[in-house]
Amino acid sequence: MFGIIDNQAGIVTDIYASYPIRLIGNGDPSQEADKLGLNTEHVWPKTPQILLK
């Protein structure tokens, strides 16, 4: 996600606060973004448990 989809010339921007971070390509893009204060904990929609049964 951070490596390709949301990465615009090395910049990934938080969709809620418009907080940009610059990825330097040092390992896993998701781990690098997390270390820089950006995570996707509440970005990806969750399926209600009732639908999974």
C-alpha positions as CSV (number, residue, x, y, z in Angstrom):
1,M,0.0,0.0,0.0
2,F,2.6,2.6,1.0
3,G,5.1,1.2,-1.5
4,I,3.0,1.6,-4.6
5,I,-0.7,2.7,-4.2
6,D,-0.3,5.7,-1.9
7,N,3.3,6.6,-2.7
8,Q,3.7,9.7,-4.8
9,A,7.4,10.2,-5.6
10,G,8.4,9.0,-2.1
11,I,5.7,11.0,-0.3
12,V,2.8,9.3,1.5
13,T,0.1,11.5,3.0
14,D,-2.3,10.7,5.8
15,I,-5.9,10.8,4.3
16,Y,-7.4,12.3,7.5
17,A,-5.0,15.0,8.7
18,S,-3.1,15.5,5.4
19,Y,0.1,14.7,7.3
20,P,2.9,13.9,4.7
21,I,5.9,11.6,5.3
22,R,8.8,10.9,3.1
23,L,9.8,7.3,2.6
24,I,13.5,6.7,1.9
25,G,13.1,3.1,0.8
26,N,14.7,1.6,3.8
27,G,13.0,-1.8,4.1
28,D,9.3,-2.5,4.3
29,P,7.3,0.7,3.4
30,S,4.6,-0.1,5.9
31,Q,7.1,-0.5,8.7
32,E,8.9,2.6,7.7
33,A,5.7,4.6,7.6
34,D,4.7,3.3,11.0
35,K,8.1,4.4,12.5
36,L,7.4,7.9,11.0
37,G,4.0,8.0,12.7
38,L,1.6,6.9,10.0
39,N,-0.4,3.7,10.3
40,T,-3.5,2.2,8.8
41,E,-5.2,0.9,11.9
42,H,-8.4,2.7,11.2
43,V,-8.1,3.4,7.4
44,W,-9.0,-0.1,6.1
45,P,-12.8,-0.9,6.6
46,K,-13.5,-3.7,9.0
47,T,-16.2,-6.3,8.2
48,P,-18.7,-6.7,11.0
49,Q,-18.2,-10.0,12.8
50,I,-21.8,-11.0,12.1
51,L,-21.0,-11.2,8.4
52,L,-18.1,-13.5,8.9
53,K,-20.2,-16.3,10.5
